[in-house]
Amino acid sequence: MYLNNHTYYSLRYGTFPEKELCDLAEENKATAVAVTDINNTSACLSFLKTAQKYDFKALIGIDFRNGVQQQYVGLARNNNGFKQLNDHLSAHLHVEKEFAAAAPPLEDCWFIYPLEQVIRCQKWHFREDEFIGVSVESLRKLKFSKYLQLKHKLVLLQTVTFRNKRDYNAHRLLRAIDKNILLSQLPENEQGAPSHKMLPQNTLFEAFADYPFIPQNTQRLIDGCELNFGFDSARQNRNLQIFSSSKEEDAEILKELCYKNLPRRYPHATPETYARVEKELQAIISLGFVSYFLINHDIISYAKSKNYPFIGRGSGANSVVAYIIGITNVDPIELNLYFERFINAHRHSPPDFDIDFSWKDRQDVTDYIFRRYEHTALLATYVTFKRRAVIRELGKVFGLPKAEIDKLSSGYFDPKSLDEMEQLVFRYSGLIAGFPNYLSVHSGGIAILQEPIHQYAGTFLPPKGFATIQLDMNIAEDVGIFKFDILAQRGLSKITDAIEIIKENQPEAEIEDMENISAFKNDPNINHLLRTGDCMGVFYVESPAMRGLFQKLQTDDYLGLVAASSIIRPGVSNGGMKEEYIKRHRDPERRKQAHPVLAKILDETYGIMVYQEDVLKIAHYFAGLSLEEADILRRGMSGKKRNEVDFRRLEDKFRNNCREKGYSESLIEEVWTQIMSFAGYAFPKGHSASYAVESYQSLYLKYYFPLEFMVACLNNGGGFYDVETYIQEIRKCGGRVHAPCINKSDHHTVICGKDIYLGLGYIKELEIKVVQRILEDRNFFGSFRSFDDFIDRVPISIEQLSILLKIDAFRFTGVDKHHLLWKAYFKLNKGKTATGQALLFKPPHRDFDLPELSHSFLIDAYDQMELLGFSLHDHFKLLKPECFHNLMRPGVVKAKDLQQYLGQQIEIYGHLITAKRTPTVNRQYMCFGTFYDRDGDIFDVVQFPRAAERFPLHSKGIYLCKGKVMEELGYIYITIDWMERQETIGDPRYVSPSKKGLLKVE
């Protein structure tokens, strides 16, 4: 009987998961075990579910502490008691309030105060629900204590945090990490006691042999606790079940929405369309998922009322009902999407909608959900200790020098060369890696429940201010809490922002209706961008891998884009099916190699599984399973929680049905292996189709309004590439990019015709309040007329003004920035604090005679690197003279001419954009690099393991690349034999005059 047990969800304190606590309890023949983590309930429900397989009574509660100082342990007598404990915990966590020494009166809870706490506080009066906890270690204090008189209040409270010495050592390391101190500096009162271990129950009873009433009292507490949440077959759907006033009314609302909107989606609906709608409605109503549809529709309706763009995607796109009522914009009939992939009679959890909003709008949508629905919380996620991060933390705890920490965390070292302290770091990093480190917020999961959130766990309040339950999605689903996915992405805001920028920069331009997707799909100019992979800035399809895939596939239509979005996924790609798909797509004769049955079933994808739905098709048409059985099989293969008995039964049925159809054992095994390796990684077709719609909208803007679109990309955080790469793309599109300007720039990047002015927000160390002052003054009183005018109007320190001068933000004055910097020091009192109060009378300004100051574009370039993180000057002009001359010599190839050198060895200079290391089958590494040449054209290189090891791409810069030009189905790349990063001219302010090596270039 152990009533105070910690798992590793006692964050940075506990040392093992709840499953291992169950094993420990069984090993020690414990009859009752309670999980009571420190100010955390993350493990409670998972523990109750796990404990069903063990022979002890499982209880749950909370160890309430201020820091590590234990105040009392609360045990839930029943489900309502657990809610009361969560209410109490959450009220304190939300406002970061310490717990009082006395527990509150909660009718369905027991509270146990450790004897040491009782003695310290001299507590004498105990309510009926309050008890004194005695451990084996504190028995010696009890013998001589007056609290021995309160026999009916004494219970057994043996804390369990460790299993052995190793756990205790890990605990001490976790505590040192938490306090950010050396292990040698860790105070004793910040640690648990080494005696906090589980003893065999007989040994425990022997220790209390002189006090038999203590175990007896404890048993009465245990007997008074009974919890029932329901797991597995007893699991209930805890989500909000009634949207309106009754389930019947909900069903009528959903039907009315369908038939009212059906003519808009299907103006020429066929009897088959109506039959599909009826089939779906019957399934949705009979399975009790009506409220799920109506809640999602309500969220979408709110977004539409605010003109927020959104995308409904995921397996939900397979539903005609979802398409008709506007949750998704993908026609499942047009794309032949299976409803059974989304919902079927054997499904116990609600269907799955993922709704993407702009990152600017998601906060307001979430706020609406919290206002609209009573029992709502965000889902948490457990941020775990990663191995390399743990090594860094432990290195600091052990006091290792930075160089040794860097060596260990890099992973590149000989284990035999490690000294004793380094071996300890490495050994314990393996133990702690994977432990939960802290609770964060799930990327988009929201719980909307029928009952109060605290029925299931406590909540905390992260910075965004929405209550977040201390459960992740997996534990939540175990008890029947199924999340609504309200996600954020930047692609949508790129589209809406680009439209606004176009209206401002080109007011006369005609912009196509962004919902007119069919016009985009059939536009040859847009499809040309796809075919050539010219998709930089386009959400979801701009990476080098997608660009290469488009070129190989010669993708030039909507369905091709949908397929490409799926075949790049690991399930298709890693199994070699991606290459086979490309070959069959390019060569109709090769399609005949597909098995006739598979070719017939998967005719759209040439007999190759590309989408999750293909698993259903194979299982249904190839193996003769029903569509409902096929989806259960798919979910089991994809790593979803599955019933092993049902899964094995369906596997046997799959194989037996195939044998009855006369398939060979080798074919059966080949198909089964393919779908097993494929199902866990593939996209549902509706998911890819939903993203393809957004990609087409972005492609339209990129082709017809490239500068405005790229500015919108910059203002929404870019995408796959860094800011410098997008700036290069703007130049390639004919734009002129300027450094931030006092009179032209806003906080974000702005465009005037073809001139793009980077935002003041890009300038590092420039305070936001300074930016606000500048913009507010300029908006009220107009542009600044001179440097002196700026000083008169904007309160600013010399340090902040110096930053603006270094970036040359006053170049409109026509005065050299170094000259202005001297003037600034004369005109501003360096130590004086600006008041922000407007001047009634402007003081006269004196001009000063200053010596002639030299200037170089190199100084501007290095100032830009320092303040922006990149230079706006041509990087190739920053090369040392000898390197620049080599760049210009005959024989150096440009990216646009690579086609002429297929199979030949060439030399080419390129500025590194991005590089990706990837492991080979024999655990070596190869590298894929993307560069642009002096003309701004992009080319790709491949480093096989030997070259990747000899010439690592660790940093940005210009490289001389030597290798062979190769082609694969129209995609051109260079296999690297040798490469070298080129030297640049140093900052002339820090290089001696005799070594400046300045090069005059036009």
N, C-alpha and C positions, 0 to 999 in steps of 0.2 A: 504494500500500500504506500505508493509514493505520490504525494500531492503537489510537488513543486519540481517539475522537470523542464529543462530548457533544451530546445533544439537550436540549430544554427540560425533560426529566425529571431533569436535573441541577438540582434545584429551586433557584430564585432564583440561578441561575448561567448555565445554557444559554439559547440564544436562538432555537431553531427546532425543529420536530418532525422525526420520523424520516423522513417522506416527503420533506421538503426536503433532508435529508442525502443521501438516495438521488439526488435530482436533482443535488445539488452534486457527488456522486461521479461521476455520468455526465458532467456538464459538464467535469470535470477528468480524465476518462478514467482514473480510479483502477481498479486491478485487484482490490484487496481493501480492504474497509472493515469496521472493527469498531466496534460501539456499546459504549462503556464509560462509562456515566454514573456520576456521583459517588455512591457508596454507594446505588445504586438500579438495579433491573433492570426497571422498568416498561416500557421501550421495547424490550427485547430481542426478545421473541417477535413483536411487531408489526413490528419492523424486518426480522426474518427472512422474515416473510410478504410484506412490501412489496418486499423486495429480489429476490424470485423473478422479478419482471418486468424486472430490470435486468441488465446484463452485467458484473457484478463478483462476487467471492466475498464472502459476508456472514459475519462472525464476531461473536461476542458475548463480553462480559466485564464487568468492574467496575473502575472507577477508585477505589481505596481511599484515602481521605483522612481526616485529622483536621482538621475545619473545611475550609479550602481548601488545607492543606498536603498535597501529594501524597506518599504513601508508596510505592506501587507500583501497577502495572496488572496485573490478572489476566485471562488469556484462557482460554476453555474450549476444550480440544482436542476434546471430544466431549460428548455429552449428560450423561454422568456427571461430567465436568469442570465443567459448568455447575452441577450439583447441589452439587459440592464448594465452588465459589465462593459459592453461596447459603448453604450451611451456615456457612461462615466469616463472611460478611457478617452473617447473622441472629444468630449467637452474640454478636456485638458490639452490634448494634442493640438486641437485647432487654434488655441490661443497660447500654446507653449507655457502652460501654467503648471507649477509643481503640485504634487499630490500632498494633501494634508496628512498629518500623522494618523488621523482617525478615518476609517472607511465610512462612506455614506450608508444610511439604512436602505438596503435593497431587499425586498421581501423574498425574492427567489434566488438568493445567493448566500454562500457561506464566506466569511472572511476570517483569515488566519494571520495573526501577528506573530512574527518570530519572537521567541522568548527574549532575545537580546534587545529587541526594539521595545518590548513591554517594560523591561527593567529600566532601559534608558529613559523612557517617557513616564515611568511610574504610573502606568495605566491600571486602574483598579475596577472600574465599572465596565462591564461587558454586556452588550445586548444579547438577545437569544441567538442571533446569527453570527456572533463573534467568538473566536477561540484563540488559544495560545498555542503556537507551534513549537514543538520540542524536537530537536535532532539528536542523533547519537552523541555528537560532540557537546551539545549544550546540556546533556543530562547531569554532568557534574555541577553545573550552575543550579540546576533545579533542586538538587539534594539539599542545598542550604538556603533555598529561596522561600519566601513567604507565599509565593504563587503556587507552591505545592498544595496549599490548602484548597485551591480552586480546582479540585479533581475533575469536576464535570466539564471544565473548560479546556483541559489539556488534550491536545491531539498530536499525532506524529507528523512532523514536517521535516523530512530528510531531503534536502535539495540535491538534485542530480544535474550536473553540468558537464562532467567528464566521465570517460570510461577508464582512462589510464594516464600514465605520466605524459605520454605524447600529446594527448588531448589538452592536458593542463598547460604544457609548453606552448601549444598552438593558441590557447586562450590568452596567455600572457602576451604573445606576439600581437594578437588581435587588439588587445587593450592598448598596447603601445602604439599601434597604427592609429587607433581611434583618438588617442591623446596627442599624436604626432610628436612623440618623444623617443629618446633612446630607451632600449629595454632596461638598461641599468638605472634609468631615472624613474621607472614605473613605480608609483607608490603602492604599498601593500593594500591600502584601502580602495584601490581601483581594480583589485583582482578578486576573483572568487577563491574560496578556500580549497586546498588540495583534497580535503575530505568530502567534497561535494560529488560523491560517487554513489552508484547503486550497489547495495550489498544484497546477497541472497536473502530472501524474505525470512527464512529461518534464523539467520544470523541477526537480522533486524529485530525479530521478536525476542531473541535471547538477550539482546542489549536492553530491552525494556521489561525483562522478566520481573523485576522488582516493582514495576509500575503497570500491571496488566490492564488497568483502567484506560491507559493512554491508547493502546491499539483498539480497545473496545469502543472508546469514544470516536476514534477515527473511522471505524467500520460503520458506525451510525451515520456519520457524515456521508460516507460513500453510498450507503444504502439509500440515503435521501436524495441522491442525484440520479436523474434519468433523462437522457437526451435522445432525440430522434429527428434526424434530418433527412434520411432517405437517400440511398445511393444505388447505383447500378439499376436493377429492375424496379426498385422502389423509388427511383428518382422522379421528382415532379418538376414541371416547368414553373420556375419562380418568376418569370417575366410578367409584366402587366398583362392580364388576361382579358380585360374588358376596356375597350377604348371609349365607348359611349356610356350607355346605361345598362346594357345587357349584351350577351353574346349574340342573341337573335337580332338585335338592332345592328350590331356590328356587321353581321352577315349581309343584312339588307343594304347597309351603306356601301360595302365593298361591291355588291352586285350592281347597285345604281351607278357607282363610279365607273365600272367597267362598261356597261351598256351605253352610258352617256358619252363616254370618250372613244368608244370603239370606232364610230364612223370617221373620226379625225385621223386615227392611226391607219384604219383599213377602209378607205372610201369605197372599195370594191370588194368587200368581204365575201368570201365563199362559204358554203355550208361547212367545209372543213375548218375554216377559221372559227366559226361559232362553236363547232364541236370541241375544238381545242380549248376555247375559253371555258366552256361548261365543264370539261374534264378537270381543268385546273381549279376552278371555283369549288367543285365538289371535294377535291383533295384538300384544298386549303381550309375549307370549313370543317370537314370531318376530322382533320388532324389538329384543329384548334389553333391555327396560325393566323387567323383573321386579324387579330389586334396587331400582330407583327407587321403586316402589310399596311394597316391603317396608320400606325405610328410613323413608319417610314414615309408614307404619303404625306402625313402632317408636317414632318420635318422638311420635305421637299417643297411643300406648299408655302411654308414660311420663307424658305430661301427664294422662291420665285417672287413672293411679295416684296422682297428687298432687292430684287434683280441680282441675286448672287448666282454666278455660274456654278454648275455642279456636274458631276458624272456619277451615275449609278452603274456599278460594275460588279464583278465577281460572278459566282454561279447564279446570282439573282437575275442576270441578263438572259437566262434561259427561260424565263417566265413571260408568257404573253400577257398575263394579268399585270405584271409589273411594268411592262412596256406600254400597255394601254393607259394605265392610270398615271404614267409619267415618272415612275421611279427610275427607269432606265430609258435609254434612247437607242437601243439595239433591237432590231426586229428579229426575234428568234425563229419566225417562220421563214423569213428570207434566208437566214443562215443555217436553217435546219438544226436548231439547237434543241436538245432533248430536255423536256420538262423534268423527266425522272432524274437527271443530273442535279436538279435543284431541289426537288421535293418528291417523296414517294411514300406509299402507305407504310413502309417499314421504318421511316425516319421518325425519331423521337425528339430530336432537337429542332428548333425553328430553322427556316432556311437562312441563307447567308447573303446579305446585301452589304457591299462596301460603297459608301457614298463619299466621293471626294469633293471638297470645297477648296476655294482659294485659301491660301495661308492667311490672307487678310480677313477673311469672312468666317473662318471656322470658330473663332472665339465667340462671336455673336450667336452663331447657330447653337453652340454648346450652351451659352447662357439662356437661349430660348428654351432648350430642352429642360434645363434645371428649373426654369420658371413654370413651364407647362406641366411637368410631371412631378408628382410629390416625392416618390421614393426613387431618387436618382443619385448615382455616383459614378465617377470615372473608375476604371479598373487600373490596378497597379501593375507594375512589372518589377521583377527582382533584378537589379543590376548586380551582377556577380563579380567576384574577384577574378580577373584574367591573369593567366600565368605570368606574363611579362610585367604586368602592373604590380602583381604581388611581389615579384623579385625586386622591383624598385622600392616598394614600401618596406620590405624586410631588409633590404640593403641599408636603408636609412635607419631603421630600428637598430640594426647591429653596428651602425656607425662606419660602414664601409666607405672608402673614397669614391667619388663620382666615377672615376675611370673604371673601377672594378664593377660598380653597379651597371654602367653602360655595357661592359663586356658580358656580364651575366644575362642582362635583359635582351641583348642582341641575339643570344642563342648560338653564337659562333665561338666556341671554345672547346678545349680538350678537357673532359671531366677529370682526367687524371692530374691535370695541372692545378686544380682548385685546392686552396688551403682549407684548413678546418672550418673557418668562419664562412667561407664561400660555400662549402659543402652544406653547412647548416641552412644557409639561405636557400640554396637550391632544393634541399630536401623538404623543408617546411613550405616552400612555395608550392610544391606538388600537393601537399596536404590541404592547404588553404584555398588553392585555385578551385573555383566553382562554388565556393561559399557565397551566399547572398551578402552583398556589401551594404546596400541601402535600398530603400523603396523609391521607385520613380513612378512616372505616369505612363500607362500604355499609350502607344502611338495614336490610338483613336477609339479604343473600346469604352463604351458607356453602358452601364447597367440601368435599366428602367424596370423596376420590380413592382409586384403586386403588394408586397409587405415592406415594412421599413428595412432600410439597408442594414441597420445594426442587428437585425436578426441573424446575420451571417458573418459579420466581422466588424472590427472597428474601422474608423476612417481617420485620415489625416488631411491637412490642408496645404497643398503645395503652393508655390508662388502665384499661380494663375487664379487661385481663389476658389476652385471647385473641389468639393469633398471627394476624396479618393479612397476607395475601399482597400483594405490591406490584403487583397487577394489578386492573384493573376488570373488570366483567362482560363487556364487549365484547371486550377482548383475550383474556380467559380463554376465551370461547366460540370464538374463532378457532383455539385449539389443542385444543379438545374438553373444556374444563372447564365444566360446566353447574351453576349454583348451585341450592341448596336455599334457598327463601325462608322464613325464620323471622322473622316481623315482630312488631312491638309496636303496640298501640293502647290507648287509654284507655276506649273504649266498653265493652269486656268487663269491665274492673275496675269501671266504674260499676255494672254489673248485679250483680256478686257483692258489691260493697261495700254497695249499696242493700239487698240481701237481708239482710245481716248487721245493718245499721242498723235495718231494720224489725223483726227478731227482738228487738233490744234495746229499741227505743222502743215497739213494740206487740207484746209477747210473745203476746198472745191472737190476733193477726191470722192469717188463713189465707192462705198465699201459694201461688199456682198453680205447678204444676210448670213450670219454665222451658223444658223440652223439649216441652211441649204446645203447639206452635206453631199447630196447627189451631184450638185454642180462642181464641187471640189473633186469628187471621185473621178469625174469625167474630163477634168481639165488636163490637157497634155503637158502644159507647162509645169503644173504641180507634180504630175507623175514623172516628169523628167528629173526633178529634184530627187525623187525616190530612187530612180534607176541609177543615177550617178552617185548616190549617197551624200548629196549636198544638203545635209539636214542639221547643221550646227545650230544649236539653240532650240531645236524642236523637241518638245517633251517626249521622253521615252525612247527616241530613235536616233539620238545624236552621237552615241558612243562610237569609237573606232570599230568595235566589233560589229555593230549594226551597219555602219557605213560599208564595211567590207562584205557583209552578208547581202546587202541590197545590190551591190555590184555583181556578186556571183549569181544571184537569183534574177538579176535584171528586173527587179520589182517595179511594176508600173501600174498597179491597180489596187483597189481596196482589199480584195481577198488575199492578194499577195502580201500586203502589209500585215494583215491579220495573221497569216501563216508565219511570216518572218518573226513576228513578235513572240511566237510560241516556240519555233524550232531553235531559237537561240538559248532557250532554257536548258538547264543541265540534264533533265530527263531525256531530251531528244539528242542534245549535243554530245553528252558523254557516252552515249551508247553507239555512236557512229552513225546514227540515223539522220543527223543533220546533213552530213556529206552525201549520204545516199539520196536524201530528198532533193538536194540541189542538183545532183546528176540526173535524177529522173525528171526534174522540172525542166532542165535544159535539153534533155535528150529523150524524146518520146519513145525511141526504140528500147531504151533501158527500162522503161516502165513494164515491159513484158516480162522482166525477171521476177516481178512480184508474184507471190503465190496467187493463183486465180481467185480463190475464195477471198483472200485479204484485199486483192485489187478491186474486187466487186464491192466489198463492204466499205473500203476506204478509198473510193474512186477519186474523191476530191484531192486527196493527199498521196495518190499513187501507191496505195497499199502500205503506207508508213504511218505509224501512230504519231500524231502531232499534238492533238488536244486531249484534255482529260476525257472528253466525250468519246474519244476513240476507244477507250477502255470499255465503256458501256457497249459500243457497237460490236467490238470483238466478242465480249462476253455474251451478248444477246444473239447476234447473228452467226458467229463462228461456233460458239459453244452451247447455244441454246438455253442460256439462263434468261429468266424474265428480266425486264428493265429494272425492276425494284431490286432483285437479287444482284444484278450487275452493279448497281450503285453501291450496295453494301460491300461488294467485293472491292470496288474502286476505293472506297473510304478506308477499308482495311489496309490496302496496299499503300495508300498515301501516308501512312503513319498516324492516321487519326486513331483515336481510342477505339478499340475493336473488341468484340467478343470472340475469343480464340476458337471456341467451339463452333460458332456460326461460320467463322471465316474458314476453318478447316473443312466444314461440311460443304461450303460452296466451292472450295478448291477441288474436293473430291468429285462434286457434281460437274464442275468444269471439265475435268479430265475424263470422267466417264462418258459425258455427253459427246466429247470430241471422239472418243474411241468408237462410240456407236455410229458417228457420222463417217467413220472409216479413215480418219486422219492417222498418219503414222506417229509413232511415239516421239520420233525426233522432231516432227513439226509441232506436236503438242508442247513439248518441252521448250522449243525455241520461242513459241508465242508466249507461253507462260512466263519465261524468263524476261522477255522483252517488256511485258506489261508490268512485271514486278519491279524492274529497274526504272521504268518510265513513270509510273503513276504518281510517285511521291514528289515529282518536280515539275510536272507539266502544268500549263495554264488551262483553265476552262476556256473554251472558244469565245464565250461571251465576254470574258475579261479582256482578251486580246482585242475583240471587236470594239469594245467600249473605248479602250485606249487609242485604237486606230482612228476613231472619229475625232478625238482631240488632236491627234497628230496631223490629220488632214486640215483641221482648222488652222493650226500653227503653220503648216506648209503653205497654205494660201497667203497668210500674212507675210511669210518669209519671202515668197516669190514676188508679190506685188508691192509690198511696203517693207523692204529689207531693213532700212535704217531704223525706222520706227519700231519694228519688231525686235531688232537687236538691242535698242535702247531699253525696251520693256524687259528684255532678258536681264540686262545689267541691273535694272531697278528691282528685279525680283530675285536677286541672289545668284544669277547665272544658272548653272546646271551642272553638267558633267565636267566642264572645263573651268579654268580659272578666268579671272577678269581680263587678264592680258590677252588670252586667246580670243575672247569675244571682241576685244578692241581690234585685234588683227582682222577678224571677220568683218567688222564695220568698215575698216579701210579697204578691204577687198571689194566691198559693196559700193565703194565710192564716197564714203563718209570721211570727214576730217575731224579727228579727235583732238580736243584741246584739254590742257590741264585745268583744274578748277580756277574760276575767275570770280572776283568780287562782284562784278556787275552782271555776269551772264549765268552763273551757276546757281542752282538751288541746292537743297540738301541732297536730292537725288540727281541723277544725270538728266540733262535736258537737251533737246534738239531744236536747232533753228535752221531750217532748210537742210543743208548737208553738213552743217557744223554741229558737232556734238561736244558739249561741255560737261566734263566729269563733275559729279556732285561734290559739294564741300564735305559731305559725310565720308568720302573716301580718304580724307587726310588724317593720317594717324596722329593721335595726341591732340587734335584740335577739339576743344571741349564743345559739347552739344549746346551749352548755354551761349557760347560765343557765336555759333552758327545761327542760333535763334535770334540773337540780337541783330546780327547783320541782315538777316532776311526780313525781320520785322521792320527795321529802319528803312530798308530799301523799298519794301512794299508801301510804307506810309509816305515817304518823302522822295522817292525816285532814286535813280542810279547815283552812284557816287561820282562827283565831278573831278576829284583830284585826291591825291594821297592825304593832303591836309584836311580836305572835306571829310574823309573817312575818320581821321583821328578826332575831329570835332564832334562827329555824330555817334560813334560807336565806342562805348567804354571797353577797353581791352588792355590786358597786361602786355608788357614788352615781350614776354615769353611766347604768348599766343600770337602776337603780331609777327614775331620772327618766323613762326611756322608758315603763316600766310605769305610772307615775303620770300621764304626759301622756295615755295612752290610756284613763285612768280604770279601770284594771284592779282597783282596790281600792274600787270603789263599793259593795261589800257592807258596808263599814264605816259608810256613811251620812255620811261626812265629805268635805267638798269636796276635790278633788284638789290645789288650790293650797295649802290648809291642810296637807295631808299632805306636799307637797313641801317646805314650810318645815320641818316636823318631821323629814323625812328628812335635811336638811342639818344640823340640830342633832344628830341621833342618830348619823349615820355620819361617821366621819373620812374626808374626801374622798381623802386621799392614802394611806390604809391599804389594804393588799392583803388580801383575804379568804383565810383559810387553808383553809376547807372543813371544819374539825374541829368536831364538835358541842360545845356548851357544857355543862359539868357543872352549873354554877350559872348561871341566867339573871340578868343584872344588872337592878337596878330601873330602871324607865323614868320619866323626868320629863316632865310635860306643860308646855307653854309657853303663855303668854297671847299670842295673836296678834291683830292688828287684823282687823276685818271685811273680807273679801275679796269683791270683786264677781265675778260669774260670768255668762257668756252662752253660749247654745247655739252661737253662732258660734265661740267659742274651741274647743269640743269638735269642731266640724265641721272647722276648719282643722288641729287636732292630728291628727284622723283622716286628713285628706288627706296630711299630712306622713308619718305613720307607717304607714298602710295603703295609701295611694295613691288613696283614695276616701273619701267621707264617707257615713256611715250616716244622716245627716239628710236630710230632703226637700230636694232641690236647688232646687225651686221656692221654698222659703222663704228661700233664700240670695240671691234677687234683690233688687236695690235697690228701695226703696219704690215709686218711680214705675213700674218695670217690673212689680212684683207687682200693683199696682193695675190696670195695663193687662191683665194676665193674667186678672183676675177680672171684667173689664167684660163687659157683654152683647155678644153677637155673636161672641165668641171660641168657635170650634168645638172639640169634643172628638172623639177618634178614633172612639169608638163611634157617633157621629152622622154620620159622613162620608157614609153611604149616602143620607142625606136631602138632600145638597147636590150631587148629581151634576150636572156641567156648570156649576157655579156657582163664582164667585170666593170664597174664604174666607180667614180668618186662623186660625192654630192655633199654639200654643206646644208645643215638644217638646224633650226632652233627647236629644242625639245618641247613638246606640248604636254605629253603624258606618256607614262610607261607602266606596263603591268607585268609582274612576275607571275608565272603559273607553273605548278609542278608537273613533271612528266610521270609516266607510269613507273619508272625506276627511281623515283624520288629525287631526281635532279630538277633544276629549275631552268626554264627558258623565259625569254622576255620579248614582249611586243611593244614597240615604241612608235610614237606618232610625232612627226616633225612638220614644220613649214619651212620652205626655202626662202631665198631673198625676195622672190616675187609674191610671197604669201601663199603659195600653193602647197597643199598638204601631201605628204608621202608617208608610207609606213615601212618599218623595218622589223625583221624577225631575227632574234638572237637565239641560236640553239645553245644547249647547256654550256658547251666549251666557251663560246663567245660571250655568253651572259656572265660567266665567271670571270673572264679576263677583262671585260670592258663593261663594268656595271654602270647602269644609268641612275646614279644616285641624286643628281642635281640638275636643275634647269641650266640652260646655256646653249651655245652653238657647238655642234659636233661635226667633225669631218668623218663621214661614213664611207667605208669601202666594202663593196660586196657585189653579189650577182643579182641582176634584175630578174625576177620570177613573175610568172602569171599563173593564176588559178581561176579558170572560168571567168576571165575578164577582170579579175581583181589583181592589181599589180603591187608587188612589194619587193623589198630588197633583203636578201639573206646576208647578214653581216659577217665579214671575215675579220675586219679590223675597224676600230673607231677611236677617236680621241677628242676630248673636249678642248676647244680652242681658247687661247688666252685673250683676255680683254685688256684694254688700256685702264690703268688704275686712275683713281680720283686724283686729278692734278694738284689738289690742295694738300694731298698727303704723300706725294711723290716728289723726290728731289728734282730740281729743274733739269739736271743733266740726264735724267732717266724718264722724262715724261713721255717721250715717243709719240707726240701728237701727230695725227694724220689729218691733212686737209682733204675732206671729201665733199663733193657737191651733191 
